[in-house]
Structure formats: structure tokens, C-alpha cells
Amino acid sequence: MSSRGLILNEYVSKVAYQAVARAGESTLLPIIDQQNGEPEGVLVASSLERIVVCGREQAVLTLADIKTVQRTMIRVQARRGVIHVPAEMMIPNPVLLLATLSKIDIVRMAPASSNPS
């Protein structure tokens, strides 16, 4: 995995942890890919809702990425999903439409600013 992938996974974990802290009595569970054993994302589960949080790092978000998140949502019985992507990622309109219809939010990550303190 590239260093960018590690940064993205760390960011997704941090965002999921913050969501759990705000939700009160929620649990944070890792989601592992059944085929290759790699982490797919995080499940944020509360008494009201279950949300899949994951990240993607390639140059273009595809329909296959949305379908993968949909299958994960079905497998873990989540109602919504969140995909964190780099700010410069290309997202075609059909992908945005399928994500919206599938209750999957796409959140663009702003690049980390290097402000000298």
C-alpha cells in the first residue's frame, strides 16, 4: 500500500472515530474484505443507524467502487455509506448519481496544508 493510502486510511479512521464520539453510544468496527483479508473501511453503529465509512485513492471514482460499497453496506446491514476521496479525484456524473441513489455520500478531502508555525 502506498504512503498516500496509509494517510487516507488513517484519515478515514479518524473521521469515523470522531463520528462515534459525537454519536454517544456508538461502536466502531473494522470491515475486512472477505476475499483478500484487507481492510475495506469502518462500520459506525449506533442504536439509530449503521454507516459504512471508507476511502478511495485512485485517480477516478468508478461505478465499480460504488457497487463495492453497496455490497459492503448490504453485508454489514448499513443504511448509509460515506466515501472519502482526494480533493483532485475525478468523479463522473453517472457515479455521482448512483452514489446519491444508493445513499452514499462522497466527501472530498482537502489537501493537508503545510503552514509553518
N, C-alpha and C positions, 0 to 999 in steps of 0.2 A: 504494500500500500504506500502511496506517495505521502510526502510530508503534508501536502495540502489536504489529503484525505484524512490524515490524523487530526489536523486542525479542524476540519469540518465535523468529524465525529465528536471531537471534544466540545465544539460549539453546540452541536445538537444535544449532547448530554447535559450541558449547562442550561440550555433553554428549557429542556424537559424538567430538570431539577427545579428551576425557578417556577415552572407551572405547577409542580407538585407542592411547593412551599406556599404558593398563593391559594391553592385549592383546599388546603386544610388537611383533611383526612384522605389523601390520595396515596397510591402506591406507584412506584416507578419500577417497571420490569423490562429487562432487556429482551429483544426479539431476535432470535437466532435463525438464520436461514437453514431450513431442514436438509437441503441438498449438499451444501458445502461447509456448514458449520460457522460461517462468517456472521458477524452482527449485521442485522438489517435495519435496526432502529430501536426505539424505545416505546413501550406502551405506558401511557399515563392513565391510570384507572382510579376513578373516584366512585362514590355511591351514585352519582348522577350520570357519568359519561365515561367512555373509554376512547382515547385518542392515540393514534399511531403518529410518532414523530420520527422523521428520518431525514437524511441528507443525500444529495447527489452532487457530483463534482465534474462530470464530463462537460463538453462544450455546448451540447444541445440537449434539452429535455425532450424525451420521445414519448410516444403513446405507450411503448412497452414499459417505460418507467412508471407511468400512471397505472397500467394494468398490474404491475408488480405490487404497487402499494395497495391497490384494490384487493388483490388476493391476500395480502398480509392482513388487511382490515377484516376480511371475511374470516380468516383463520383465527385471529385473536378476538373476534367479535367486537370490533371497534366501530363506532358510528361515524367518526371523522378522522381525517388524516392531515398532517402538515409535512410539507417537504421544504427543507431549507436548501437553497441553491446559491451559488455565487452571483453577485450583482450583474456581472457581464454575461451570464448564461443566456443563450438564445432559447426562447420558448415560443414555438409556433402556435397560431390561433387554435387549430384543432386540439392541441394538447391542453391549452387553457380551458377550452370548452369541456372536454372530457373530465378534467380535474374539477371544474366547478360543478358539473352534474353529479360527480362522484363524492361530493362533499370533502374534497381535498384542497386545502389552502396551499398556495405556493408563496413562500416568503423568500425574498432576495436578501442575501447577507451583504451588508456594506463592507467594503474592504477595510481592514484594520488600519487606522491612521497611525502614523509614527510621529507623534508630537513629542519633541524633546521637552522634558520638564525642567 
